[in-house]
Amino acid sequence: MARLIRCLIVLGMLASVSACSGVQPWVQPYERDRLADPIMSFERDPVSAAYLQKLYDIREGARGASGGSGGGCGCN
């Protein structure tokens, strides 16, 4: 009985290791442009949100001023 349990454990470990190797990506390279589309955003109106974010960046005087440390001058 103990030998059967050891054998099942070894088979389970081999199955889990082999399941992780050689896995094809879920998203093919030619499908990634669809995921980068603004319509895939969580915003209600993604195109408008991108435009408003760009205006906010211009107003702040630095790109990416919506988060992180640093002032509006662009220095970190």
Steps between C-alpha positions, in 0.01 A plus 500: 500500500782739587668422169182587312470832684864586422445411137190721482687790664787468253258483207314804631824695533608403149163599359511839671855569380424395145184712497705814568758446228449569134169678541402714206393854588126554514531813290672461168735779383263603223215536753682735738408810302136438587581497872693828472194667349363783718158335492643226729552755779298501823388855437145572394623694195863395445571734210377800698694385808823477298441850364434640847810326636707658225357842586579439867860410412535818295352711778734354758799569280632147526409172340358246739429741785193301602699285741835450662728747670631826368365841417342649193841606371586142399770448762483187716 
